[in-house]
Amino acid sequence: MKNNDLLFGEVSKKIADSDFSGYTFQYPPLFTWDKKASDEAVHDAWEKRLYEQTDHLGIYIHIPFCKQRCTYCRYFSKKLDDRSELTDFLASLKKEIGLLKDHFKKQKIHTLYIGGGTPSILSGVQIIELFEFLRNSFDFSECVQTVFEGNPDFLTLEKLRILKKYEVNRLTIGVQSLDQKVIDLANRFQTTGSFQKCIKNAKKVGIETINIDLMIGLPGQSGDSFLQTLEEVIRLDPDMIHLHPFYPTRLTTFTKNEQKISSREIKKRDKMGHIGHLILKQNGYADNEFDAASKEKKDINIQLSDAMEFNSSFLGLGPGAVSHVEGAIRYVNMNTVGGYEKSLDDGRLPLLSARELTKNDDMIYHVISCLRYDGVDKKRFRRLFDRDVDTVFAEEIEYLVKIGQIENTADSLIPKFSDLGEYTIFSKYFYDKVFIADCEKAFPMKGTEVDDELYF
């Protein structure tokens, strides 16, 4: 098999610089999707997929508003200029749900994830309004996990009690750093002491699982600064801790302001990450996902796990949200609030782009997403696709085993990537051969720059 490491590095840059969806990676990559997505295609896909009951069906809701946009954020979000924007947004969200909910009449929702942006920027009354509307629109009687993301400054005791009332059993608190200098440099709204108060209140009201997001390698963040933050977070005993490396793409304000991180800073970031994971293990946090550590398996984001392990469908609602209809289509909503709301005012789904899926697409997604975490279970692959993974990807598996990037056992394909960077490159060897051939034509390999305007 041909060595495509350099090509896949360029493809990875393109994906990073164009995929604003954030919640989960996409295959085929989002930049290849058709900009002429139709309402009919989406309705038809859901109608056919949901003709019979389906397991592991999830709903993701994107609340795009933030107090201010952090310089490191590469996902779709918008600074809240006036609280009336939240009222208008919720009205549009209800319209979107209204256009789609009839497809889900016979379905029991397995997971609900409310992310952003900053969902906790909603008022207590608005959070109640959102949950009540969702309960009246979908069947959550067998929902196993409800996740809510929030900024500690907006997660008041009152709101946490509301979340507990509506059965939120996994709370993700975005912290990133407890060093106020680092927070200020990142243009992040977070006040000293807010996190400590928030996690204590979340435990007080009885939220079952608390996940904390931290970032490594932020501008102005020293090794001591990061370790002090990590030690303070561990002291407060959350259930799961995510360590996210700072990686500025062209979608971030950091890069748009023509700032860059040096190779020295990248090495320092990676060293901090390595030390951070060792400290987590020493404190009882076992690897649960590739970039997270937790105390128990149940602490994971089940919706994301379902999408990877079971190729499950999920409905994305809100601007910039992605949906996956198993075996049929992936589509993404408009990534402007104005465009999202106008489309719904006109009675149309707020579609930006979509990609019809083949069985091969879903098999590729399953393999590369599972390799991101624990590996590919061969029996599960056969149950899902009625094919043997060793047969479908014989050439790819042989090559990656030969170069030591995966191990092929009787039961599993086991990742041997030394870090996330290796995964990003070597997982792409499973990409469709026609797609790879198109990439070879589209991405210049004489240098390291990729043409910003190249789209398939």
C-alpha positions as CSV (number, residue, x, y, z in Angstrom):
1,M,0.0,0.0,0.0
2,K,1.2,3.5,-0.9
3,N,2.6,5.7,1.9
4,N,0.1,8.6,2.2
5,D,1.3,10.1,5.5
6,L,2.0,13.6,4.0
7,L,-1.3,13.6,2.0
8,F,-3.3,12.7,5.1
9,G,-1.6,15.4,7.0
10,E,-2.8,17.9,4.5
11,V,-6.3,16.5,4.6
12,S,-6.3,16.7,8.4
13,K,-5.4,20.4,8.2
14,K,-8.3,21.0,5.8
15,I,-10.7,19.2,8.0
16,A,-9.5,21.1,11.1
17,D,-9.8,24.4,9.3
18,S,-13.3,23.8,7.9
19,D,-15.2,21.7,10.3
20,F,-17.0,23.9,12.8
21,S,-19.4,21.2,14.0
22,G,-17.2,20.1,16.9
23,Y,-19.4,17.6,18.6
24,T,-18.1,14.6,16.7
25,F,-15.9,14.2,13.7
26,Q,-17.5,13.5,10.4
27,Y,-17.0,10.9,7.6
28,P,-17.0,11.8,4.8
29,P,-15.4,15.1,5.9
30,L,-17.8,18.0,6.2
31,F,-16.0,20.1,3.5
32,T,-17.0,17.5,0.9
33,W,-20.7,17.8,1.6
34,D,-23.2,19.1,-1.0
35,K,-24.3,22.7,-0.5
36,K,-27.7,21.9,-2.2
37,A,-29.2,19.9,0.6
38,S,-33.0,19.5,0.3
39,D,-35.7,19.2,2.9
40,E,-37.2,16.3,1.0
41,A,-34.0,14.2,1.3
42,V,-33.9,14.8,5.0
43,H,-37.6,14.0,5.6
44,D,-37.4,10.9,3.4
45,A,-34.3,9.6,5.2
46,W,-35.8,9.9,8.7
47,E,-39.1,8.5,7.5
48,K,-37.4,5.4,6.0
49,R,-35.0,4.9,9.0
50,L,-37.7,5.3,11.7
51,Y,-40.3,3.1,10.0
52,E,-39.4,0.6,12.7
53,Q,-38.1,1.2,16.2
54,T,-34.3,1.9,16.4
55,D,-32.1,1.5,19.4
56,H,-29.6,4.1,20.6
57,L,-31.3,7.1,19.0
58,G,-29.9,10.4,20.3
59,I,-30.8,14.0,20.2
60,Y,-28.2,16.8,20.3
61,I,-29.2,20.4,20.8
62,H,-26.7,23.2,20.0
63,I,-27.2,26.4,22.0
64,P,-24.7,28.7,20.2
65,F,-24.6,31.7,22.4
66,C,-21.7,32.7,24.7
67,K,-21.0,35.7,27.0
68,Q,-17.9,36.3,24.8
69,R,-16.0,34.1,22.3
70,C,-12.9,32.5,23.6
71,T,-9.9,32.9,21.4
72,Y,-9.2,29.1,21.3
73,C,-12.8,28.1,20.3
74,R,-13.0,26.5,16.8
75,Y,-16.7,25.5,17.0
76,F,-19.8,27.5,16.0
77,S,-20.7,30.0,18.7
78,K,-21.8,33.6,18.9
79,K,-21.4,36.4,21.4
80,L,-24.7,37.2,23.0
81,D,-25.4,40.9,22.4
82,D,-28.9,41.0,23.8
83,R,-30.9,38.5,25.9
84,S,-33.8,38.9,23.4
85,E,-31.7,36.8,21.0
86,L,-32.3,33.9,23.3
87,T,-36.1,34.3,23.1
88,D,-35.9,34.5,19.3
89,F,-33.6,31.5,19.2
90,L,-35.9,29.3,21.4
91,A,-38.8,30.2,19.2
92,S,-36.9,29.0,16.1
93,L,-35.7,25.9,17.8
94,K,-39.3,25.0,18.5
95,K,-40.1,25.5,14.9
96,E,-37.3,23.2,13.8
97,I,-38.6,20.5,16.3
98,G,-42.1,21.0,14.9
99,L,-41.0,20.3,11.4
100,L,-39.3,17.0,12.4
101,K,-41.0,15.6,15.5
102,D,-43.7,13.5,13.6
103,H,-41.0,11.2,12.3
104,F,-40.2,10.3,15.9
105,K,-43.7,9.5,17.2
106,K,-42.9,5.8,17.6
107,Q,-39.4,6.3,18.9
108,K,-38.0,6.2,22.4
109,I,-35.0,8.6,22.7
110,H,-31.9,6.9,24.2
111,T,-29.8,10.0,25.0
112,L,-30.2,13.8,25.1
113,Y,-27.2,16.1,24.9
114,I,-27.5,19.9,25.2
115,G,-24.3,21.6,24.2
116,G,-22.9,24.8,22.8
117,G,-21.8,27.5,23.0
118,T,-23.0,28.0,26.5
119,P,-26.3,26.3,27.3
120,S,-26.2,27.6,30.9
121,I,-26.5,31.2,29.5
122,L,-30.2,30.5,29.3
123,S,-32.2,31.7,32.3
124,G,-33.8,29.2,34.7
125,V,-37.2,29.9,33.1
126,Q,-35.8,29.3,29.6
127,I,-34.2,26.0,30.7
128,I,-37.6,24.9,32.0
129,E,-39.3,26.0,28.8
130,L,-36.8,24.1,26.7
131,F,-37.1,20.8,28.7
132,E,-40.9,21.0,28.8
133,F,-41.1,21.5,25.1
134,L,-38.8,18.6,24.5
135,R,-40.8,16.3,26.8
136,N,-44.0,17.3,24.9
137,S,-42.3,16.6,21.5
138,F,-40.3,13.3,22.1
139,D,-40.5,10.1,24.2
140,F,-37.8,10.2,26.8
141,S,-39.3,7.4,29.0
142,E,-36.3,5.2,28.4
143,C,-33.6,7.9,28.1
144,V,-30.4,6.6,29.8
145,Q,-28.4,9.8,29.8
146,T,-29.2,13.6,29.7
147,V,-26.1,15.8,29.4
148,F,-25.9,19.5,29.9
149,E,-22.9,21.7,29.3
150,G,-22.2,24.9,31.2
151,N,-19.9,27.7,32.3
152,P,-19.5,27.7,36.1
153,D,-20.4,31.4,36.3
154,F,-23.9,30.7,34.9
155,L,-24.5,27.4,36.6
156,T,-26.2,28.8,39.7
157,L,-27.7,26.7,42.4
158,E,-31.2,27.5,41.1
159,K,-30.3,26.3,37.6
160,L,-28.6,23.2,38.9
161,R,-31.7,22.3,40.9
162,I,-33.7,22.7,37.7
163,L,-31.3,20.4,35.8
164,K,-31.7,17.8,38.5
165,K,-35.5,18.1,38.3
166,Y,-35.3,17.4,34.5
167,E,-33.1,14.3,35.1
168,V,-29.8,15.7,33.9
169,N,-27.4,13.0,35.0
170,R,-24.2,14.2,33.4
171,L,-23.0,17.7,33.8
172,T,-20.0,19.0,31.8
173,I,-18.4,22.1,33.3
174,G,-16.1,24.0,31.0
175,V,-13.2,25.2,33.2
176,Q,-10.1,25.2,30.9
177,S,-7.9,26.9,33.5
178,L,-8.1,28.3,37.0
179,D,-5.3,30.7,36.3
180,Q,-7.0,34.1,35.9
181,K,-4.2,35.4,33.8
182,V,-4.6,32.5,31.3
183,I,-8.4,32.9,31.4
184,D,-8.1,36.6,30.5
185,L,-5.6,36.0,27.7
186,A,-8.1,33.6,26.2
187,N,-10.9,36.2,26.4
188,R,-12.9,33.8,28.5
189,F,-15.6,34.9,30.9
190,Q,-14.9,33.1,34.1
191,T,-14.5,34.6,37.5
192,T,-12.2,33.4,40.4
193,G,-13.9,30.9,42.6
194,S,-16.9,30.3,40.4
195,F,-15.8,26.7,39.5
196,Q,-15.2,25.6,43.1
197,K,-18.7,26.9,44.1
198,C,-20.3,25.3,41.0
199,I,-19.0,21.8,41.5
200,K,-19.9,21.9,45.2
201,N,-23.4,22.9,44.3
202,A,-23.7,20.3,41.6
203,K,-22.8,17.6,44.1
204,K,-25.2,19.2,46.6
205,V,-28.2,18.8,44.3
206,G,-27.2,15.3,43.4
207,I,-26.0,15.4,39.8
208,E,-24.8,11.8,39.2
209,T,-21.8,12.4,36.9
210,I,-19.7,15.6,36.7
211,N,-17.2,16.0,33.9
212,I,-14.6,18.7,33.8
213,D,-13.0,20.1,30.6
214,L,-9.5,21.5,30.9
215,M,-7.1,22.8,28.2
216,I,-3.4,22.3,27.9
217,G,-1.0,24.7,26.2
218,L,-3.1,27.8,26.3
219,P,-1.2,31.1,25.7
220,G,0.5,32.2,28.9
221,Q,0.0,28.8,30.5
222,S,3.1,27.5,32.2
223,G,3.6,24.0,33.4
224,D,3.2,25.1,37.0
225,S,0.0,26.9,36.1
226,F,-1.5,23.8,34.5
227,L,-0.5,21.5,37.3
228,Q,-1.9,23.8,39.9
229,T,-5.2,23.8,38.0
230,L,-5.2,20.1,37.6
231,E,-4.4,19.5,41.3
232,E,-7.2,21.8,42.4
233,V,-9.7,20.1,40.1
234,I,-8.7,16.6,41.3
235,R,-9.1,17.8,44.9
236,L,-12.7,18.6,44.2
237,D,-13.2,15.0,43.0
238,P,-15.2,15.1,39.8
239,D,-16.1,11.9,38.0
240,M,-14.3,12.5,34.7
241,I,-11.6,15.0,33.5
242,H,-11.0,15.8,29.9
243,L,-7.6,17.2,28.9
244,H,-7.9,19.0,25.6
245,P,-4.7,20.1,23.8
246,F,-4.9,23.7,22.5
247,Y,-4.9,23.4,18.7
248,P,-5.7,26.7,17.0
249,T,-7.3,26.2,13.6
250,R,-8.3,28.9,11.1
251,L,-11.7,28.9,12.7
252,T,-10.3,30.3,16.0
253,T,-10.0,34.0,16.9
254,F,-6.4,33.2,17.9
255,T,-5.5,32.4,14.3
256,K,-7.7,35.0,12.8
257,N,-5.7,37.6,14.8
258,E,-2.6,36.2,13.0
259,Q,-1.2,34.6,16.2
260,K,0.7,31.3,16.0
261,I,2.1,28.8,18.4
262,S,5.7,27.8,18.0
263,S,7.1,24.2,17.8
264,R,8.6,24.8,21.3
265,E,5.2,25.7,22.7
266,I,3.7,22.5,21.0
267,K,6.4,20.4,22.7
268,K,5.7,22.0,26.0
269,R,1.9,21.4,25.5
270,D,2.5,17.7,24.7
271,K,4.8,17.3,27.7
272,M,2.1,18.9,30.0
273,G,-0.4,16.5,28.6
274,H,1.7,13.5,29.2
275,I,2.4,14.5,32.8
276,G,-1.3,15.4,33.3
277,H,-2.4,11.9,32.3
278,L,0.1,10.3,34.6
279,I,-1.2,12.4,37.5
280,L,-4.7,11.5,36.7
281,K,-3.8,7.8,36.8
282,Q,-2.1,8.2,40.1
283,N,-5.3,9.7,41.5
284,G,-7.6,6.9,40.5
285,Y,-8.7,8.1,37.0
286,A,-8.4,5.3,34.4
287,D,-8.3,5.9,30.7
288,N,-11.9,5.7,29.5
289,E,-11.6,7.5,26.2
290,F,-8.5,8.5,24.2
291,D,-8.3,11.9,25.7
292,A,-10.3,11.5,29.0
293,A,-9.9,9.8,32.3
294,S,-12.7,8.8,34.7
295,K,-13.5,6.7,37.7
296,E,-16.1,4.4,36.1
297,K,-17.2,3.4,32.6
298,K,-20.6,4.9,33.1
299,D,-19.1,8.4,33.2
300,I,-18.7,8.5,29.4
301,N,-20.8,10.5,27.0
302,I,-23.1,7.7,25.9
303,Q,-24.5,9.5,22.9
304,L,-21.0,9.8,21.4
305,S,-20.2,6.2,22.3
306,D,-23.5,5.0,20.7
307,A,-22.7,6.9,17.4
308,M,-19.3,5.2,17.2
309,E,-19.9,1.7,18.6
310,F,-23.4,1.1,17.2
311,N,-23.4,3.5,14.1
312,S,-26.5,5.0,15.7
313,S,-28.6,7.8,14.3
314,F,-28.8,11.1,16.0
315,L,-30.9,14.2,15.4
316,G,-29.0,17.5,15.6
317,L,-31.1,20.6,16.4
318,G,-29.9,24.3,16.4
319,P,-27.5,26.3,14.2
320,G,-24.4,24.4,13.3
321,A,-25.7,21.0,14.6
322,V,-25.0,17.8,12.6
323,S,-27.4,14.9,12.2
324,H,-26.7,11.4,11.1
325,V,-29.4,9.1,9.6
326,E,-27.8,5.7,9.7
327,G,-27.3,4.3,6.2
328,A,-28.8,7.3,4.5
329,I,-27.5,10.8,5.1
330,R,-25.4,13.2,7.2
331,Y,-26.4,16.9,7.2
332,V,-25.5,20.1,9.0
333,N,-27.6,23.1,9.9
334,M,-26.7,26.7,8.9
335,N,-23.9,28.1,11.0
336,T,-25.4,31.6,11.3
337,V,-28.1,32.4,13.7
338,G,-29.8,34.8,11.3
339,G,-29.8,32.2,8.4
340,Y,-31.1,29.5,10.8
341,E,-34.0,31.6,12.0
342,K,-34.9,33.0,8.6
343,S,-35.1,29.5,7.1
344,L,-37.4,28.4,9.8
345,D,-39.5,31.5,9.5
346,D,-40.0,30.5,5.9
347,G,-41.1,27.0,6.9
348,R,-37.9,25.3,5.7
349,L,-35.4,23.2,7.5
350,P,-32.2,25.3,8.1
351,L,-29.9,23.1,6.0
352,L,-26.4,24.2,5.0
353,S,-25.1,21.0,3.4
354,A,-25.5,17.3,3.4
355,R,-23.9,14.0,2.2
356,E,-25.7,10.9,1.2
357,L,-24.2,7.8,2.8
358,T,-23.3,4.4,1.4
359,K,-22.8,1.3,3.5
360,N,-19.1,1.7,2.9
361,D,-19.2,5.2,4.4
362,D,-20.8,3.9,7.6
363,M,-18.3,1.0,7.8
364,I,-15.4,3.5,7.4
365,Y,-16.8,5.8,10.1
366,H,-17.3,2.9,12.5
367,V,-13.7,1.7,12.1
368,I,-11.9,5.0,12.3
369,S,-14.1,6.3,15.2
370,C,-13.6,3.1,17.2
371,L,-9.9,3.2,16.6
372,R,-10.0,6.6,18.2
373,Y,-10.9,4.9,21.5
374,D,-10.8,1.2,22.5
375,G,-10.6,-0.4,19.1
376,V,-12.8,-2.3,16.6
377,D,-14.8,-5.2,18.0
378,K,-15.0,-7.7,15.1
379,K,-18.2,-9.4,16.3
380,R,-19.9,-6.0,16.6
381,F,-18.8,-5.0,13.1
382,R,-20.3,-8.2,11.7
383,R,-23.6,-7.6,13.6
384,L,-23.8,-4.0,12.3
385,F,-22.8,-4.6,8.7
386,D,-23.1,-8.3,8.0
387,R,-19.5,-8.3,6.8
388,D,-16.1,-9.2,8.2
389,V,-13.8,-6.3,8.9
390,D,-10.8,-8.4,8.0
391,T,-12.3,-8.9,4.5
392,V,-13.6,-5.4,3.9
393,F,-10.3,-3.7,4.9
394,A,-7.8,-6.4,4.3
395,E,-5.2,-4.2,2.5
396,E,-5.5,-1.4,5.1
397,I,-5.2,-3.7,8.1
398,E,-2.2,-5.5,6.6
399,Y,-0.3,-2.2,6.0
400,L,-1.1,-0.7,9.4
401,V,-0.1,-3.9,11.2
402,K,3.1,-4.0,9.2
403,I,4.1,-0.5,10.3
404,G,3.0,-1.1,13.9
405,Q,0.1,1.2,14.1
406,I,-2.6,-1.4,14.9
407,E,-2.6,-4.9,16.3
408,N,-4.9,-7.4,14.6
409,T,-6.2,-10.1,17.0
410,A,-8.9,-12.8,16.6
411,D,-11.4,-10.5,18.2
412,S,-10.3,-6.9,17.7
413,L,-8.3,-4.3,15.8
414,I,-6.4,-2.6,18.6
415,P,-4.9,0.9,18.1
416,K,-1.2,1.4,18.8
417,F,-1.0,5.1,18.1
418,S,1.4,6.9,20.4
419,D,-0.7,10.1,20.4
420,L,-3.6,11.9,18.8
421,G,-1.4,13.1,15.9
422,E,-0.6,9.6,14.8
423,Y,-4.3,8.6,15.0
424,T,-5.2,11.6,12.9
425,I,-2.9,10.4,10.1
426,F,-3.0,6.7,10.2
427,S,-6.8,6.3,10.7
428,K,-7.2,7.9,7.2
429,Y,-5.8,4.8,5.5
430,F,-9.3,3.4,5.9
431,Y,-10.7,6.3,3.8
432,D,-12.5,5.4,0.6
433,K,-10.0,4.8,-2.2
434,V,-11.9,7.1,-4.6
435,F,-11.9,9.8,-2.0
436,I,-8.1,9.4,-1.5
437,A,-7.6,9.6,-5.3
438,D,-9.6,12.9,-5.3
439,C,-7.4,14.2,-2.5
440,E,-4.2,13.4,-4.4
441,K,-5.5,15.5,-7.3
442,A,-6.9,18.4,-5.1
443,F,-4.1,18.8,-2.5
444,P,-0.7,20.1,-3.7
445,M,2.1,18.1,-2.2
446,K,5.1,20.2,-3.4
447,G,4.9,22.2,-0.2
448,T,2.9,22.3,3.0
449,E,0.2,24.9,2.2
450,V,-3.3,23.8,1.2
451,D,-5.4,26.0,-1.1
452,D,-8.1,27.4,1.2
453,E,-10.7,27.5,-1.6
454,L,-10.4,23.8,-2.6
455,Y,-13.7,22.1,-2.2
456,F,-14.9,18.8,-3.7
